Amino acid sequence: YIILIGELTIRVISKFIVISEIEKLKYALHSLKKSENPILAKEHVTNQNINLMGVKLKFNSLGNRNSDLINPKSENEIRIHIVGSSLVMGWGVKQDNIFSSRLETKLNRFINNSSVNNISNVKIINSGVMNTNTEYHVESAIYNFKKIKPDIIILGYFFDDSKLLTKNKLTPILKYTYFLSFLYQKIKSYPFSGTLQDYYTKINDENGLGWKKTEEAIYKLKKFCKINNVRFVIMLLPDFQDFSNKNRLEEIYLNVLNRINKINISTIYTYESLKKIYENNPKSSWISKDDAHPNGKAHDVISNDILKFILEKNLLNKIN
C-alpha cells in the first residue's frame, strides 16, 4: 500500500511540478537507444522532440542537439564538434540558450563582420549525452568523425567524467514505477559518505582506474586529431554548487588542468569566468532549485569563454 500511495502521489505531483529524478528517468526511457557501437552501448534517439525539465529537447538525424548538417560539407564551412555529458548536452536548457547554440550565433556574427580566410559560416555540433564519461565521449567523437567532418573537436570534461560506467540495466519495476525510481535515484546520488571534495578527489585520483582510462582516451583522441588534421581542445566544466573563495574543489580543478597541460593540449578553463558572476549565489546558475545543471545564463558565460579562446588562438583558420 505504501508503494501504491507513493506512486499515485508522485505521478500526480509530477504533472504539476518538475521533479528532476523523474525527468531523468523519462530521458533514459524515451531518449536513449542501443547503439550499434558496443563501446558506446547507448546513444540518443534520432529525430526526436520531447519535453523534459519544462523545456523541449530536440535531437536531429544524428541524435545531436543542433540543426541537421548540410552535406556535402562546403569548403568554406568550419565545423566544431563538442562532445561531453549532460552539461554539454544542455540538460534543462532551451535549444537556443545552450552554450553551443549561443557560440554558433556569435561566431557567425563575427564572420559576417570580418574577413576570416574566406570562411562562410561556422556549424557547432553538440553531441552531449547524459550519464556518460570521457571514454564514451572520445569514442563518440571518433565513431562519428566521417559523418560530421569536424575541423575542431572540443572535449567537454566535467569533473566526474572519469567515473567508471556500469552496464547494469534498470529492472522493469524501476523503469516504470516513478516512486521506486525516485527513491533509487536519491539513494544512488549518495554512493559514499563524505563531502563533494571527497567525491571528486576519488574520481580524479591520478592513480585510480577511472583517471587512467580518461588519460588513455585523451591521448587516443589527441593522436586521432593529429592524424586527421583536426584541432583538439579540452573544456573544463566545474561543479555549479560552489564558486566561493573557500571552494575546496578549486584545488582539484587546478590539479586536473595541470595534468592536461602536461599532455600539451589547449584547454578552456571556465571556472574563473563563472566564479566572477556566481561567487555569492551559485544557485542562481542552476536550472532549478534541486538541479545544479547550469541554466541559460550560465551557458552564455561558457559560450563567451569558448568564443574568446577560439578568436585568440585563431582557430577559425583551417589547418593546411
N, C-alpha and C positions, 0 to 999 in steps of 0.2 A: 504493500500500500504506500509506503514511503516513496518508493521509486516512481510509482504511478502518479502520486500527487506532485512529486518533484518535476516529473516530465511534463505534466499538464501545465504546471506553474511556469516553468521556464519557456515553454513554447508560446504561452500567452504573452509573457513579458517581452520575449524576443520579437514579437510582432510590432511592438511599440518602442522598444529600446534596443539599440545596437549593443550586442554582447560580443566582445572580441573573440572569445573562445568558440562561440557558436559560428561566427562568421568564418573563422579559420577552418572549422570542420566542413562548412559548406564549400569552401575553396578546395579543400582536399578531395571532397567527394565529386564536385562538379567541374572543376577547372584543371584537374590533373589527369593524365592518362599514361598508360605504359609506353615507354619509349622503345623504339626499335634498337637503340643502342643500349646494350646490357649494362654498360658502365654508368650511364645516366639513370637508367631504371624508370624514371618518370619525366614527363615534360608537360607543358601546357597544352590543353585542348586548343585546336586552331579555330579561327573564325568564330569566336565566342563573344557575346556581350552578357555580362552577369552583374547584378547589383550586390555588392558586398561592402560592409562598413559604411553604408549610406552613400556610396559612390558607384558609378558604373566602371567596371573593369572590362576593357576591350582588348582581346587578343587577336592579332592578324593571322594571315595564312601560314605564318611560321611559328605562331604561338607567342609573338612578342608584343610589347606594349608600345607600338608605333604604327603609323600607316604602312601599307604594303610597299615594298620596294618596286621600283620600275626597272625592269630588265629588258634588254641588256643594259648594264651599267654604262653611263656616259663617261667618257674620258675626263670630262671636266667636273665630275662629281667626287666629293670626298665623303667616304662612309666611315663612321665611328661606331664600333661595336662595343657596347658596355655590358659586361656580364657580372652577376652577383646574386645576392639573395633578396630577401623581402624589402630591404631599404632601397636597393637599386630598382626593384620592380615598382616601388611606389605604393605599397600597401596602404589603403585608406585614403589615397590622394587622387583627385580627378586627373584624367589623362593630360589635359593642357597644363596642369600645375606640377607634373613630375619634373625633376631636375633635367632629365634628358629632353623633354619637350621644350622646356624653357631655354636650354642650351642651344637646341637646334634653331629656335627663333632668333636668338641673339647672334649666333654665328652667321646666319644668313643675312641678317640685318647689317652686320659688319661687312660681309662680302659685297652687298649691294651698294654700300657707301665707300668702298675702297676697291683697289685692284690687287688681287692676290693670285698671281700666276695663272690667270685665265680660269680660275675656279668658278664654276657657275652656281653651285649650291652644295650644302652640307646635309647629309642624312644621318640621323642618330638612330641606332638600333638598340632597343632596350630588351635584353634577354634575361632580366632578373626573374628568379623562381624562388618562392618561399621555402624555407626549411631545407636549404642545400648548403654545401660547403665549397671551399676553394678547389678541391679535386673535381667536383662537379662542374664548377664554372670554367675551369681550364678545358675540360673535356668538351663542354658545350661550345666553347669558342673554336676549338679545332674541328669538331664534328660538323659545325655549321659554316665553316670558313668558305667553302666553294659556293654555298647558297648566298652568302652575304657579301663576300669580296670586300672586306674592310681595308681601309688604309691605316687605321689606328684601332688598336684594341685596348680598352680600359678595363682592368680587373678591379672591381669593387671589393674591398676587403673590410667587412665588419668584423669586430674583434671576437666574435665567436665562430667565425668561418673556418677555424681549424678543428672544429668539433668532428668527431667520428660519427658518421651516419649509420643508423641501424635500418635493416630492411624488414623489421617486424611490421606486419600489416595489422591494421585495426580489426578487431573482431566485429562481426555484424552488429552485435549489441552496442558497441561503442560507436560504430558508424551511423547508426540510425536512431540512437537514443540520446537526445540532446542533454538530458540531465546527467547521465553517467559520463558522457563525453566531456561535459563541463567540469565535472569533478576530476576526471582523468587528466585534463589539460592543466588544471590547477595544481594537482599533485606533481605532474611531470615538470612543471615550471620551477619546482623546488627540489632538484635532484641531489642537493647537498645542503648541509647545514653550514652556513658561512655567509660572508659578505660578497658583494659584486666583485670586489678586488680578488677574493679567493677564487671565485668562479673564472674570471678572465685570466688570472695568473695560471691556473691549472690548464686551461685550454691552450694558452700561448706559451706553455713551458717549452723552452728551447730544446730540451731533451725528451719531450713527450712525443708519442707516436703521431698525434694529431698535427703538431707543428712540422715534424719531419716529412709527413705526407704533403703538407701545404708547401713546404720549401721545394720538394721534388716537383710538384705541379708547377710552381712558379718558374723553376729552371726549364721545365719542359716547354712552357708557353714562350719563354724568352727565346729559346733555341728555335722554336717553330716560327716565331715572328721574324727572326733574323734571316732564316732561310727563305721566307716568303716576302721579304722587303716590307714588313709591316711594323709600324711604330708600336711599342708596348709601354703602357703606363699603368701604374697601380694607384688607386684612390683609396685612402684610408678613411673609414667611416666610424665615428665613435658611438658609444652608448649615449643615448639622449637623456639619461636620468640625472646627470650631474655635470655641470660646467663651472663649478665654483673653484676658487683658488685652493681649496682643500681637497680637491678631487684626486683621490689616490690612483684612479685609473690612468691618469695622465702619464705616470711613470711607465705603465705597461704600453701605452700608445707610443711613447718615445722609444722604448726598447724595441718594439716591432719595426718602427720607422728606421731605426739604426740598422737592424738586420737586413732590411730591404735595400738600404743604401749600400751596404757591403756587397750585395749581389749586383750592384750597379744598374738599378732600374729607376727611371724617373718616377717620382711619387708626388701625388697631390695630398696634402695633409689638411683635411677640412676642419679639424678640431678648433684651431685658433680663431677662424672667422666665426664659427658657431658660438664659441665662448664669448666673444665680444658682445653678442646680441642676447644670449640666453644665460649668462653667468648668474644673474639674480633670480631668474624664473625659468628653469628648464622645462617645466610643464607647459609653458606657452609654445613650445616647439612640437608638442605631441598632437597626434590626430584625435585623441580622445583622452578623457581623464584616467582611463585604465589601460591605455595602449600607448607605449612610448615610441612608436614609429614616428618619424618626422612628418610634419604637416607641410602644406604647400609653401608656406613662408620659409620654412627651414630648407625645403628643396630648392627654393630660389637662391638661398645663400650658397648652397652646394654648387648650383649651376654657375654662379659668379666665380667661384674658385676654379672650376674647370675652364671656364672661358678665359680667365686671366692667365692660367697656365698654358693653354693652347696658343694664345697670342704671343706670350712672352717667349715661348720655345719655338715659335714659327712652325707649328705642326701642320698648318694648312698647306705647306709646300710639300708636294709629293716626293717620296724617295725615288731617285732615278735608278 
